[in-house]
């Protein structure tokens, strides 16, 4: 029994370690690429019709199982002019696929610019969120530094407008850029929302 005691103590300790420890280098690489601040300011200067938008993916709930982010898009010149707020969950689907699930935040205004102090999200629970059903983005690794993802066909319904039957997202991620092309379609499959020319290009912002 005495010989078993040290083993049992060690086992209990390991079971109570942070559940964030995941032996999945590719998933960890994906999360690292996703994390940070990105801006479309360069594109807005060079291409007409594109606004200067800031995209921030900030890790939250580090003690929870899996990887969780607060995602916010806002006007570059006025950080309180918000375009979108979401909670994002990144997880492994199979050996070649990683998914990003998005959740609607209750009382969203309360969490504006929450990336400045992520402890704010300790007030939230996963059960209080509403998943955007059918809107998961499924990513596959295309090269050693590029991931490409998209939603399933016609599965992501929209509440933006009665004219929009469903939306699609196509995303390409590399070390220093996230290209995101979100579009909305009517019941006949005609695009009625989003950019026609191409995706928004968000360049990583390196802050000192």
C-alpha positions in Angstrom: 0.0 0.0 0.0 2.8 2.4 0.9 4.4 1.7 -2.5 1.2 2.5 -4.3 0.7 5.9 -2.4 3.3 7.9 -4.4 1.8 6.6 -7.6 -1.7 7.5 -6.7 -0.6 11.0 -5.6 1.1 11.5 -9.0 -2.0 10.2 -10.9 -4.3 12.6 -9.0 -1.9 15.5 -9.7 -1.9 14.7 -13.4 -5.6 14.4 -13.6 -6.0 17.8 -12.1 -3.6 19.6 -14.3 -4.8 22.2 -16.7 -7.1 20.5 -19.3 -5.7 22.9 -21.9 -2.7 20.6 -22.4 -3.3 19.1 -25.9 -0.8 17.0 -27.8 -1.8 18.4 -31.2 1.0 20.6 -32.8 -1.1 21.4 -35.9 -4.0 22.6 -33.8 -1.7 24.7 -31.6 -0.1 26.2 -34.7 -3.6 27.1 -36.1 -4.5 28.8 -32.8 -1.2 30.7 -32.8 -1.9 32.0 -36.3 -5.5 33.0 -35.4 -4.5 34.9 -32.3 -3.8 38.6 -32.4 -4.8 41.9 -34.0 -5.3 42.4 -37.7 -6.2 45.4 -39.9 -7.7 46.0 -43.4 -6.3 49.6 -43.4 -3.8 48.8 -46.2 -6.5 47.3 -48.4 -8.8 50.3 -47.7 -6.1 52.7 -49.0 -5.4 50.7 -52.1 -8.9 49.4 -53.1 -12.1 51.4 -53.3 -15.2 50.1 -51.5 -13.2 48.6 -48.6 -13.4 50.1 -45.1 -10.5 50.2 -42.6 -11.6 47.5 -40.2 -9.8 46.1 -37.2 -10.1 42.3 -36.4 -9.1 41.1 -33.0 -9.0 37.4 -31.9 -8.2 37.3 -28.1 -7.9 34.1 -26.2 -10.3 33.7 -23.2 -11.3 31.0 -20.7 -7.8 29.5 -20.6 -8.9 27.0 -17.9 -11.7 25.6 -20.1 -11.2 22.5 -22.2 -10.3 23.5 -25.8 -9.5 26.9 -27.3 -11.9 29.8 -26.9 -11.6 33.4 -28.3 -13.4 36.7 -28.1 -13.6 38.0 -31.6 -14.4 41.6 -32.4 -14.5 43.7 -35.6 -14.6 47.5 -35.3 -13.9 50.7 -37.2 -10.2 51.5 -37.2 -10.8 55.2 -36.4 -13.4 54.5 -33.7 -13.0 51.4 -31.6 -16.5 51.7 -30.2 -18.1 51.5 -33.7 -18.5 47.7 -33.6 -19.3 45.6 -36.7 -19.4 42.2 -35.0 -18.8 40.4 -31.7 -18.6 36.7 -31.3 -17.2 34.0 -29.0 -15.2 31.4 -31.1 -14.4 27.8 -30.2 -11.6 26.1 -32.1 -11.5 22.3 -32.1 -10.2 19.3 -33.9 -12.8 17.5 -36.1 -10.7 14.7 -37.7 -7.1 14.1 -38.7 -7.2 16.7 -41.4 -9.9 19.1 -40.3 -10.1 21.9 -37.7 -13.4 23.7 -37.1 -14.3 27.2 -35.8 -17.7 27.4 -34.1 -19.2 30.9 -33.4 -21.5 31.9 -30.6 -23.8 34.9 -30.0 -23.0 36.8 -26.8 -25.9 37.9 -24.6 -25.8 41.6 -23.7 -23.1 42.2 -26.3 -22.7 45.9 -25.5 -21.4 45.0 -22.1 -18.4 43.3 -23.7 -17.4 46.0 -26.3 -13.6 46.2 -26.5 -13.4 43.2 -24.1 -10.0 42.3 -25.6 -8.6 45.0 -23.4 -9.5 43.1 -20.3 -10.4 39.5 -21.0 -11.2 38.8 -17.3 -14.5 40.4 -18.2 -15.5 37.2 -19.8 -15.3 35.3 -16.6 -18.8 36.6 -16.0 -20.0 34.5 -19.0 -20.6 30.8 -19.1 -20.7 28.5 -22.1 -24.3 27.7 -21.4 -25.3 31.4 -21.7 -24.1 31.5 -25.3 -26.2 30.8 -28.4 -24.4 28.7 -31.0 -24.8 29.9 -34.6 -26.0 26.6 -35.9 -24.8 25.5 -39.3 -22.2 28.3 -39.4 -19.1 26.3 -38.4 -16.1 27.0 -40.6 -14.1 23.9 -41.5 -10.4 24.4 -42.1 -7.8 22.2 -43.8 -4.1 22.8 -44.1 -3.1 23.7 -47.7 0.6 24.3 -47.2 3.0 24.4 -44.2 1.8 28.0 -43.5 -1.7 28.3 -45.0 -5.1 27.1 -43.8 -8.2 27.4 -45.9 -11.7 27.1 -44.5 -15.4 27.5 -45.5 -18.9 26.9 -44.2 -21.0 24.0 -45.4 -23.2 24.8 -48.4 -26.4 26.7 -47.6 -26.3 25.7 -43.9 -25.7 29.1 -42.2 -29.0 30.9 -41.8 -29.0 34.7 -41.3 -30.9 37.2 -39.2 -29.4 40.2 -40.9 -32.3 40.7 -43.3 -35.4 39.0 -44.5 -33.9 39.0 -48.0 -31.0 36.9 -46.9 -31.7 33.1 -46.8 -28.2 32.0 -45.9 -24.6 33.2 -45.6 -21.3 31.7 -46.5 -17.8 32.3 -45.2 -14.5 31.6 -47.0 -11.4 32.2 -45.0 -7.7 31.8 -45.8 -5.2 32.2 -42.9 -1.4 32.5 -43.1 1.2 33.7 -40.6 0.5 37.4 -41.1 -2.8 37.7 -42.9 -6.4 36.6 -42.6 -8.6 36.9 -45.8 -12.3 36.7 -45.0 -15.1 36.7 -47.6 -18.6 36.7 -46.1 -21.6 36.7 -48.5 -25.3 36.5 -48.2 -27.7 34.9 -50.6 -31.5 35.0 -51.2 -33.7 31.9 -51.6 -32.8 31.8 -55.3 -29.1 31.7 -54.7 -28.4 35.3 -55.7 -25.9 37.2 -53.7 -27.6 40.1 -51.9 -25.1 41.0 -49.2 -21.3 41.2 -48.9 -18.4 42.2 -51.2 -18.6 41.0 -54.8 -15.0 41.9 -55.7 -13.3 39.6 -53.2 -12.4 39.1 -49.5 -11.4 41.5 -46.9 -7.6 41.2 -46.3 -6.6 41.7 -42.6 -2.9 42.1 -42.1 -1.4 41.2 -38.7 -0.5 44.3 -36.6 2.8 44.0 -34.8 2.5 46.1 -31.7 5.5 47.2 -29.6 
